[in-house]
Amino acid sequence: MTEKLLRVGTNYLPVSNVDLSSDWYVTKLGAVLNYKDNDKAILNMANQSIFLVKAKGNQNANFYNTYGEECFSLTFEVDGLKALEDIHREFKEKEVRVGEIENRGHSGKNFVFYDPDGNKFDVWSELSPIFKEKFLN
């Protein structure tokens, strides 16, 4: 194989109510709404396309590891500890359900947050050097 995967273009998230969820992502996280119908919403956020897809029952993108701990499927990056602390405070002010900032034993710090359907996400204070070089210089 001579070609390689270059980036993640789209993530699909199950939601129970497309209208409520898309409004939440726009107002709480600053996503840009590109399209919405009864079954899905297409958002731009964090340099990716996020599809919110109406799902049956109580579904979300979380999974459980071998220790029974609920895990997130996406980690967002910010540029440094101050940025992490600022967005953590902003999420709290906007009444986003967030966990505490924690040290997980690797470089940087993290916290988790949840959308209205319980989709769990991570935020990490260490911005990828390649992303920083290509897109922030």
C-alpha positions as CSV (number, residue, x, y, z in Angstrom):
1,M,0.0,0.0,0.0
2,T,1.5,3.3,-1.1
3,E,-1.2,5.6,0.2
4,K,-1.8,6.3,3.8
5,L,-4.7,7.7,5.8
6,L,-4.1,11.5,6.2
7,R,-6.7,12.6,8.8
8,V,-10.0,11.9,10.5
9,G,-12.5,13.8,8.5
10,T,-15.8,13.0,10.2
11,N,-17.0,11.6,13.5
12,Y,-20.5,10.3,14.0
13,L,-22.2,10.7,17.3
14,P,-25.5,9.2,18.4
15,V,-28.0,11.6,19.8
16,S,-31.6,11.3,21.0
17,N,-32.8,14.7,19.7
18,V,-31.1,16.4,16.7
19,D,-32.5,19.8,17.4
20,L,-31.6,20.0,21.1
21,S,-28.2,18.4,20.5
22,S,-27.2,20.6,17.6
23,D,-28.2,23.7,19.6
24,W,-26.2,22.5,22.6
25,Y,-23.0,21.9,20.4
26,V,-23.4,25.4,18.8
27,T,-24.1,27.3,22.0
28,K,-21.9,25.4,24.5
29,L,-19.0,24.4,22.3
30,G,-19.0,26.9,19.6
31,A,-19.6,24.5,16.7
32,V,-20.8,25.8,13.4
33,L,-24.0,24.2,12.1
34,N,-23.8,23.4,8.3
35,Y,-26.9,21.3,7.8
36,K,-29.8,19.9,9.8
37,D,-32.8,17.7,9.1
38,N,-34.9,15.4,11.3
39,D,-32.3,12.6,11.3
40,K,-29.0,14.4,11.5
41,A,-27.0,17.6,11.9
42,I,-23.6,18.3,10.4
43,L,-21.3,20.5,12.4
44,N,-17.8,21.9,12.0
45,M,-15.8,21.8,15.2
46,A,-12.2,21.4,16.1
47,N,-11.2,21.1,12.4
48,Q,-13.5,18.2,11.8
49,S,-16.9,17.5,10.6
50,I,-19.2,16.1,13.4
51,F,-22.4,14.3,12.4
52,L,-25.1,14.1,15.1
53,V,-27.2,11.2,14.1
54,K,-30.6,10.4,15.6
55,A,-30.2,7.0,17.3
56,K,-32.7,4.5,18.8
57,G,-32.9,4.2,22.5
58,N,-30.2,5.3,25.0
59,Q,-27.1,5.1,22.9
60,N,-23.9,7.0,23.1
61,A,-20.3,6.7,21.8
62,N,-18.8,5.6,25.1
63,F,-17.5,2.1,25.8
64,Y,-16.2,0.2,28.8
65,N,-12.6,-1.0,29.2
66,T,-11.7,-4.4,30.8
67,Y,-11.8,-2.8,34.3
68,G,-15.4,-1.7,33.8
69,E,-14.5,2.0,33.5
70,E,-16.5,4.1,31.0
71,C,-14.2,5.5,28.3
72,F,-14.5,8.3,25.8
73,S,-14.0,7.9,22.1
74,L,-12.6,11.4,21.3
75,T,-9.9,13.6,22.8
76,F,-9.9,17.3,21.9
77,E,-6.6,19.2,22.2
78,V,-5.9,22.7,23.4
79,D,-2.7,24.7,23.4
80,G,-1.3,24.5,26.9
81,L,-2.4,24.3,30.5
82,K,-3.7,27.8,30.6
83,A,-6.0,27.1,27.6
84,L,-7.1,23.9,29.3
85,E,-8.0,25.8,32.5
86,D,-9.7,28.5,30.6
87,I,-11.9,26.2,28.6
88,H,-12.7,24.1,31.7
89,R,-13.9,27.3,33.5
90,E,-15.9,28.4,30.4
91,F,-17.6,25.0,30.2
92,K,-18.5,25.2,33.8
93,E,-20.0,28.7,33.3
94,K,-22.0,27.4,30.4
95,E,-23.3,24.5,32.6
96,V,-21.5,21.8,30.6
97,R,-21.1,18.7,32.7
98,V,-17.3,18.5,33.3
99,G,-14.9,16.4,35.4
100,E,-12.0,17.9,37.3
101,I,-8.7,18.7,35.7
102,E,-6.5,15.7,36.3
103,N,-2.9,14.5,35.9
104,R,-3.0,11.0,34.3
105,G,0.7,10.3,34.5
106,H,1.7,11.5,31.1
107,S,2.6,15.0,29.7
108,G,-0.1,17.6,30.1
109,K,-3.4,17.5,32.0
110,N,-6.9,16.5,31.0
111,F,-10.5,16.7,31.9
112,V,-13.7,15.0,30.6
113,F,-17.0,16.5,29.6
114,Y,-20.4,15.2,28.5
115,D,-23.0,16.2,26.0
116,P,-26.7,16.0,26.8
117,D,-26.9,12.3,25.6
118,G,-24.0,11.3,27.8
119,N,-21.4,11.1,25.0
120,K,-18.1,11.5,27.0
121,F,-15.2,13.5,25.6
122,D,-11.7,14.3,26.8
123,V,-9.7,17.5,26.6
124,W,-5.9,17.4,26.7
125,S,-3.6,20.4,27.3
126,E,-1.0,19.1,24.8
127,L,-1.5,20.3,21.2
128,S,0.0,18.0,18.6
129,P,3.4,19.5,17.5
130,I,2.6,18.5,13.9
131,F,-0.8,20.2,14.0
132,K,0.8,23.3,15.6
133,E,3.6,23.4,12.9
134,K,1.2,23.0,10.0
135,F,-1.7,25.0,11.0
136,L,-0.8,27.6,13.7
137,N,2.5,29.0,12.3
